[in-house]
Amino acid sequence: MNHDAYDDNYIRGILNGVKTIAMVGASPVNVRPSYFVFKYLAERGYDMIPVNPGQVGKMLVGRPFVGRLADIDRPVDMVDIFRGAAHVMPVVDEALNLAPRPKVIWMQLGIRNDEAAAKAEAHGIKVVMNRCPKIEYGRLSSEIQWMGVNSRTLSARRAPPPTLGMRLSLNRQSVSGGATTAADRAAEPPKDKGAT
């Protein structure tokens, strides 16, 4: 696997395929990047589990912290690591001891540990390094473009609105469990305000 560049289909397959994500290094401090990523993914219907031994007994957007991966009471599809590269191998070792094992090890922006990646891949686990699932989700679902940000060029020009039938989203359920995606809602024709 070339970890310098990932094919969009590889990332899309992961984001569409996982349901339960354990975030190691999650923080309840609402100005920390891990807080924003955790909240964003939870709002998109992922079953998020915050993992941080220093925060046990606290909650992160309504979900209780656990001290370690082994304390999680259900199978985990993906382990998202918000720890420095030097701390990645112990997290991978702990993930390899889970039964069943996670399908994905994801290392956040700025985090790369090739030895840990090779070990996880040798056990059939997909690996993503130096990427953020929040950014990748926004880019692949076109949410970033709706907010006036083009993923290749910064511009003041807003992206064209989605049209009916255009599939921009990653086909995730909403927080309330509904199947209507943001792309579908954005593509709805404006309601006639004069009608009663």
N, C-alpha and C positions, 0 to 999 in steps of 0.2 A: 504494500500500500504506500502510495506517495503521500506523505503527510505535509508536503509543501503546498499542494493544491488539491482540493476536493471537488469532484464532479457534483453538480447540483442534484443529480438523481440520487447520489449516495446520501447526501444530507437530507434531502426530501424524504427518502425512504426511512431514515432514522426518525425524523420528526413525525412522520405519519404512522410509524410502527410502534413507537413506545407509548405507554400510558402512565406508568408509575415512574417518577424520577426522584431519586434521593440526591439532595444537594449537600455535599460535604463542604463545610465552611460557611454555611448560610448564616446571615446576621440579621437580628431583629432591628438594627439601627437603620432607620428609613432613608439615610443618605448614602448607604453603602451599595456598591454595584450588585452584590449578591441579593440584597433585598429587592431591588428593582427587577432583576431577572426572575427571582422566585415568584414575585407577585404577578408579573406579566405571564409567565407560563401557567400559573394556577388559574388566571383569568381566561386562559384559552383551553381549559378543560383537562389539563394534565393533573394527575394525582401526585401532588408535590409533598415531599417529606424533608423537613429541615434536619440536618445532622450537624451537631456542634456540642461537644461535651460540656462546654462552659455555659450553655444556654438551657440545659435540661430543666424542665419545670416552667419554661416560658413558651409562648406561642408566637408563630410567625404567620400573619394573615389567617388566623384561625386554626392553624395546624400545630400540634405539639412537637417540640424539639425532641430528638432522640440523641443519645450520646455517641452511638457508633452504628455502623451498618448492621451488625449482628442483632441490634435491638429492634429492628424493623419487623413488624408482625405480618408482613405480606411480601410476595415476590416483587422484586425491583427490576424494571426493564432497563433503566439507565442510571448510571452514577455520574453526576455532574460535579466536577472537582473545582472548588474555589480555594485552593491551597497552593502555595508555591511549589515549583518543580521538585524541590528536595523532599517534599512531603507526599509526593504522588505514589511512589512505590508501596509504602505501607497501606495506602487506600486501595490500590490495585490488589495487593495480597489479601486484604480483608474481603474485597469483592469476590475474589476467586474462591473464598471459603463459604460463600453463600450458597444455599441450595433452594431453588435453582439459581444458577449464576445470572448476573445481568447480561443483557444482549449488547450493551454499549457502555464504554467508558468515554466520557467527554471531558476534556480539559479546557478551561476557560481561556479567554484572551490573555496572551503573555505567558501561558503555561505550556511547556513542552518537556516531555521526558520520554525519549526514544526507547530506553531500556524497559520502562514500564509498559509502553505501548506494545513492544515486541512480545513481552510476557503475556499481556492480555490477548493479543492476536493469536499467540500460540495455543490458547485455550478456546479459540473460536469466537472471541468477543470483538466487535467492531470498535474502532477507536477514532476519535476526532480530537485534534490538539490545536491550541491557539485559535479557537473560535468561540463565539458566544451563541448559544441556542436562541436567545432573544433576538439578536441581530439577524441570524440566519432565518428564523421564522418570519420576522418582519420583511426581510428581503424576498424570500420565496413566496410569501402570501401577498406581496405587493402592498402591505400595510405601510411600509416606509414611503412608498411613492404617493399614497393618498395624503400623506402629511406634507407633501411638497418637497420631499427629498428623493432624488434620483440616485440609485445605488452606484452609478458610474460618474455622474457629473452633478455638481451642486448648481442649482439654478433657482431663480425666483419664480420660474414658471411651474405652475402646478401640473401634475400628471393628469391625463384625461381621466374622467370618471369611468368606472367600470360600466359595462352594458349588460343587459339581461343575457344570461347564458354564458357569460365570460367566467371561467373558473380560475380565480386568482388565489383562493384560499387553499389551505392544506387539508381541507375537509375534516376539521376537528369539530366536536360538539361545543356548544356554548357552555358557560358556567352553569346555567340552569338546566343543562341537559338537552336543550333544543337542538335541532339539526340545522337551523337557519344560520348561515355563516355571515360574517361581516361583509363579504363580497356581495352576497345576495341582497342584503339590506341596502348596501350602497347603490346597487343597480336598480332598485325599485324606482319607478317613475314618481315624480313629486305628486303629492295629493292635492287635489283642487281645494283650496282654502274656502272658496265660495260655496261649496256644496254643503248641504246640511243633512 
